[in-house]
Amino acid sequence: MTKVQSEFLNILASRGFLHQCTDLSGLDAIASKNAITVYNGFDATADSLHIGNLLTIMVLRWVQKTGNRPIVLMGGGTTKIGDPSGKDEVRKLIKSDAISANISSIQKTFGNFLTFGEDDTDAILVNNADWLDELHYIPFLREIGSSFSINRMLTMDSVKSRLDREQPLTFLEFNYMILQSYDFVELHKRYGCVLQTGGSDQWGNIVNGVDLGRRLLGTELYGWTCPLITTASGQKMGKTEAGAVWLNPDRLSPYDYYQFWRNTDDADVTRFLRLFTEVSLDEIQRLEVLEGAEINEAKKLLAFETTQLLHGHDAATLAETTSRQTFELGTPGDGLPSIEIDASNLDNGILLPDLLVRSGLTISKGEARRLIRGGGARVNDNKAMDDGLLIDNTFAKDGTIKLSSGKKKHALVIVKG
């Protein structure tokens, strides 16, 4: 583990958040003496963040918990450009009103992890559209663009990897790193921000911001990136067959979020406890020696703590209870994802593939049919192998129909009337 003196950096390093830092000793020196202001940017390309954003959200949480000030920067301006990092294709342009709606939806998530207000350590949420939308093109090119070398920009991973794969890179996207660099300078001028954090794919953009601060302001800024999180199987964290693991409850229920963590591979449990919970390192070390069936207790702790952070204690408790009822007691818990259907709609029956899609257990009828033919679909815990099966009122038991996809995904159809 990297030796540092400041509480903030010591926690991040010891829990596994450190991948790269532009000047760790210099950053440690100022963080040891005074509270610092730290920012992380989030573009608004969807109406919810996903689990890939969770690592840097946890960094901002530790920023605040150690007496420093976090800034959540919403990319109302940069989302209009599109970050080329890690992308093979040009992003679709998003209209301004859609970006504003996405920001309104996304910002609710941060309230679960951070305390916002007027005190010195309270988090602040700002939108880079406030200054990027007001830029005058020619003056900006003269003042900021002259600080960037095309030669160097072409060596940055976000650009080089796209060109190496002979994928198109628009001039619009090429400007992204300049605007992100300018964000850092603007946040330093407005709020005294000295540290930008981000995922490992943001290293080039962050370094450019540090350099721009030195050129324009003659000040030392710092950059920190977190590692790319992969599972023990080598898969990128949060990538599942069903798609992204969303943080908004209307995109993914607290129960499904709990189950995502509950199904963590044995080899990943204690690492994820370090990164995605506040469980003490001493307790995590105790859990590291567990083997066999005992590791399930660590998985339950991981699932509860992560769900509690995002959705609150009550939602985590309900998800935990529902999981225990469903998997240990064999009864459908009240917290299972559910849909309501009028009994009259079931008079003539609804095809099982349609019902699997409506319940959220599959994302398409094609996927539902493949699930059924592969033997993975169940109705009321009975295997259903016929993709032409009609589900009608006779399937309802005490007003509910239980649907299952495999052994770990379940949903209830609540029959009304």
N, C-alpha and C positions, 0 to 999 in steps of 0.2 A: 504494500500500500504506500502511496506517495505521502511523505511526511510534510504536513502543513501545520501552521499555528492557529489560524482562525477557526472558530467553531463551525462556521458555515462551510468552508472548503473541506474541513476535516470530515464532516458528515457526508458531504457529496462523494469524497474520495473513498471513504471507508465503506459506503453502501454501493459503490460500483457505478457512479454517474460520470466518472471522468474518462474521456477518450482523448481529447486534445485540449490544450490551453495555449494561448499565444505567449504568455509569460506568467507561469504559475507562481514563481517566487515574488515577482512584482505585485501580482494581484493579491497574494497572501499577505504581503507587507501592508497594503492599504486596508485590506479587510480585517486585519488584526487590530488596527488602531481605531477605525471609525466604521459606522454603518455605511453600507454602499447601496446604490440603486442599480437594479438588474432588470433587463428586459428580455422577453421572448416574443417573437412575432407569430401570428396565426392568420393565414389567409382564409377568406370566407368563400371557399369553392363549393360548399354544401351547407345545409341547414343544421348540421351537427358535426362536432369533432368526432374522431374515432380513437381507438386505443393506441394508434401510432403516435398520437399527440400527448398521451398520458405521461410519458417519461419527462418531458419538459414542463408539464403542468406540475408534476411532483417537485421538480427543481425549484419552481417559483414558490411552492408551498414551503419548502425548506428555507428559501430566502427569507420569507416572512417570519417563520418560526424561530429563526436565529437573530431576529432584531434588525433585519435589513428590509429595504423597500422593493417590492416587485412591481414591474410594469407589464401589463398585458397589452401588447400592441396588436390591434386588429387591422388587417391589411385591406382596408376599404379602397385604398389607392392601388396597391401592388396587385390585388386580385384582378384588377382591370387589365393588367399586363400578362400575368401568368408566370409562375416560377418554372423554368425548364429543368430544374434539378430532378434527376431520376426518371425523366419522362422521355419516351421515344417519339411521341407525337405532339403536335402543336395543341395546346389546350384550347377548348372552345371558349370564345369570349362570353362573359357573363354580363348581363345588363345591370345598370347601376341600382335599379330598384330591387332586383334579386339579391344583389350583394348586401344591400341594407337589411333586407329581410333575413338573410343568413346570419348577419352579425347579431341582430336582435335575438335570434334563436340560440346562437352559440354562446353568447355572453352569460346566459343563465348557468351554464356548466361551471364557470369560474367561481361563482358564488358559493359552490359547495366545497371548494378547496381553499379559497382566499377570503380575507376580510377586507372589504373596501370601505374607505372613509377619508377623513381629513387628517388623521394623526400621522406622525412621521413614518411609521412602519406600515401604514395601511396601503393596500394595493390600489393602483389606479389603472383604469382602462382608457386607452386613447386609440384614435383612429388615424392612420397615416394619410387618409384622404384629406384631413384638415390642412396639411401643408402640401402634399403632392398635387392635389387638384388645383392649387393656386400658383403652381410654378409657371414661369414664363420661359418658353422653350429656349430661345436664343441666350438669354442671360444664364440659364441653368447650364447649357452646354459650355458656355465660356468659363463659368466659375467652377463647375463640378466636373464636367466632361473632360476638361483639360488635365485633370488629375489621374485619368485612367489610360493605361497603355493597352491598345488592341492586342499587341503581342502577348501581354500577360493574360489578358482576358481569355484568349484562345487556349491557354493552358489549363484553365479552371475545369474541374471535372464536369460541372453542369453543362459546359459548352463542348469540351473536348470529346466526352463520351457520345454526345449526340452526333457530332461531326464524324467521329470514328465509325459509327454505325450507318453513316451516310443518310441520316434522318434529317429532315428539314428543320432549320432553326430560324425563326423569323427575326427581323430587326426589332420588332416589338419585344419579344422575349429576351433578346440580347441586352436590352436595357434594364432588365430586372435587377441584376447585381448592382448596377449604379444606384437605383432607387433604394434598394435595401441598405446600401452603404450610407446613403444620405439620411435615411431614417435614424441610424445610429448617431450621426452628427447632430441631427435635430433634437433627438431625445437627450443628448448631453447638454445642449444649449438650454433646453426648456426645463429639464428635471435633474440635471447633474448625473445622468446615467453613465456608468463607467464599464459595465459588463453586459455583453450580449451572449445569450445561450442559444443552443439549437441542436438539432440532430447532426450526426456526422456528415450528412450530405450537404449541410450548410457551411462547411468549413471555409470554402473559397469566398463565399459572400461575406462571411463574418470577418475574415482577414482583410478584405477590401475595405470594410467599414473602419477597422482599426487603423489602416493606413491612411484613409481619408481624414480621420480625426487628427492624425499627426500632421498631415499636410496643411489642412485648413485652419485648425485651431491650435496647433502646436501642443496638443495634450496627449497623454497616454491613455488609450482605451484598451479594453481587454476582451478576448473572445474565448468561449468555452463550448465544447461540443460533447454530447453524450454518445455512447456507443450505439451502433445499430443492434437492436435486440432481436436475436433469433432464438427459436426454441431448440431443444436438444436434438430434434430431428433435422435441424438446419433450415426450417421454414421461417420466413419473416414473421415477426410477432404480430398477431392480430389478423393474419390472413387465414380465412377459413373457407370451406366449400360454400358456405352460405353468403360469403362476402365479408365486408368490413364489420368489425365489432364497434358499434356506435355508442356514444356516450349519452345522447339524449334518450330519455325513457320512452318517448313516442316512436323512436326508431328501433330500440331494443329494450325489452322489459327488464326491470331489476332482476327478475328470476332468471332470465336467459343470460344476463350479465354475470350473475352469481355462478350459473352453471358453466360458463366459459372458464372461469377461474378454477372451479371445482374439478374440472377435467384436465387440469394442468399435468404435464408429464412429470413423473417422479423426480427426474433429474433437474427440473427447472424450479421446483417449489421454493427452496430457500433463497435462490437468486431473485425470484420474483417478490418474495417477502421483503427483501432488502430494498428493492427498487420501487415497489408499488404500494407499500404499506409503511406504517410507522412503528411496527413491532420492533422491540429493542434488539440490538445485535446479540446481546447475551441470550435472549430467548431463541433467536434464530440459530445460534450455534448449538443450543440444546436440541433443536429440532433436526439439525443436520445429521445426527447419528441415528435417527429413526429409520427403520427398515420395514419392508413387507407391508402388512395391513396398517401398521402404526403411522405410516406416512400419510394415510388418509386424514388423520387429525390435523396435520400441517396443511393439507389441501383445504380442509374446512375452514381453518383459520385464515388462510389466504383469501378464500372466496368471501368470507364474512367481512374481513377488514377492507378489501377493495370495494365491495358493494356498499359498505357503510360510508366510506369516504365520498363516493359519487352520489349515492341515493339516500343516505341518511340511515340512522339506526333502525327505525321501524321497518323500512323496506328491506334492509339486510336481514332482520329477524324473521320477517315473513318469508323471504326467499329461503332462508336456512330451514325454517319449519316445513315449508312446502317440499323442499328437496328431501328432507328426512322422511316425510310421510310417503312421498312418491317412491323413493328408492330403498328405504329401509323397512317401512311398514306396509308397502304395497297398496296404499290408498292414494287417490288423487288429492293433492293439497289445494287449499283455497287460493294460493298465490300463483298457480299455473297460468301461463298466458291463455286468454280465453276470447272467444267471440260470441256474440249473441245472434241467434237466428229465430225468427218467428216459426212457431209450430206449423202454421199454414204453409210455409215455404218448403216444409219437409213432407207434405202430403204426397207429392209425386216423387219424392226422393231427389237428392243432389248427388251427382257423381263424386266418388271418393277423390279423384284427382282435383276437382274443383274445390272441394272442401279442404284438402291439404294446402292448397294455395291460399285460400281465404283465411286459414288459421295461422298462416305464416310459417308453417313447417317446411314448405318448399317455395321456391321463388317462381316456378313456372309449372304448367301442366306437364310439359315434357319431363321435367325433373321428377314430378310426382309419379308419372307412369313408370319411370325407371326405378324409382324407389319401391313401388308396389311389385313390379315384376322381379325385382331382386330380393324380395322377401323382407324388406325393411319396414313396411307399413303395418301398423296395427290399429284396430278399432276395438275399444274397450278391452285392450290387452290381448286380443285375438288376432293372429296373423291374417292379413288380407292380401291375397295374391291376384285378385281380379280387378283390373283397372276399369272395368265397366260396372263395378259394384255401386248400387244406388243406396245411399244412406237416407233412411226415412225415420219417422217417429218411433218405430219399433226398436231402434237402436238406443233410444234415450233411457237411461237409468237414473231415476230420481231427478229427471230434468236435465241430465248432462250426458254428453257423448265424449269419451276420451279418445283422442287421436295420438298416435305415436310415430315418430320417425327414428328407427333404431331403438337403442336402449336408453338414450340419454335426452332425447328431445320429445316433449309432450305438450299438448294443448287441449283445452276443454271447449266443447261446443255447448253453450248454455241455450237450451230450448225454452223459448218464452211463449206463454199462452196455452 
